[in-house]
Amino acid sequence: MLIDYLPIVVMGALAILFAVGSLAASSVLRPSKPTAVKLSAYECGNDPVRLPRGERFSVKFYVVAMLFIIFDIETIFLFPWAVTFRQLGLFGLAEMAVFIALVFVAYVYIWRKGGLDWAGSAITPVDEAILEPTSVPSEPDPEREAIRAG
């Protein structure tokens, strides 16, 4: 009875051997020229450094990423429908038309609300009023200029 599981065990062993062999070959054959820039942390186009004075980090990018995942998962529902399209007939076509219409309405709603505009200005008019100094400084503040530039 255990002999029936031999192909599964062999396949698992081959998979593990292939994974370990690929990682070993990659570490031996790849070029290794580490620099400070290559070794620094990098997250989504932003340096992982907190802004001074407890300023908040914009979460617009993460909102767009979550929306992408939601729409991506909704797109996955199209594949089983496409496989069984002929068997479902007109009813399946009508159901998928309703589904796609709802996804489209959600997409338009998010688009109109500005959920996809994550590359826009990071400073609102209220933030701009806070950043404006009450008196003109003798030299420009690089932190303020970096915040205004976005």
Phi, psi and omega in degrees: 000322179290338179296336178293334181271357182301315178299324179292318179295318179296316179297319177297318179295319178295322178296315179295317179298318179295317180297313180294318179297320179295317178294320179294315180296321179296317181290332180278320188269342184286151174286142181236102177228074183289139173231170180297323181291318180293329182273352181282155179287148182216124182230111168052037178082003181239139174291135182282056181239133178290142177288153182293158175057034173066027179291148184279148176269134181293133181255012181300322180298318181291328176296316179296321179296318178294321177296321177299316180297318180298311180291329177294318179294322177295326178292329179299331179292345178286332184293311177298325178295319180295326180291320183256022185302313184292327180284332182282331177070210184293326178298315179296323178294317179295318179297319180289327176296319177296317180298312181294324177297319178294320177297318179296318178297318178296319179297313180297320179299313181293322179297314181293328179282353179086019180289342180260001182263069182270351181263009182285192181295134181273350184247127176272167178302327178294317178296322179298319179294325179289323183285339181291126178286152178283330175234153183282122179286158181288331178225150182291145179270116183297329179295316179295320180295321179293322179291318180295323181292336177091000000 
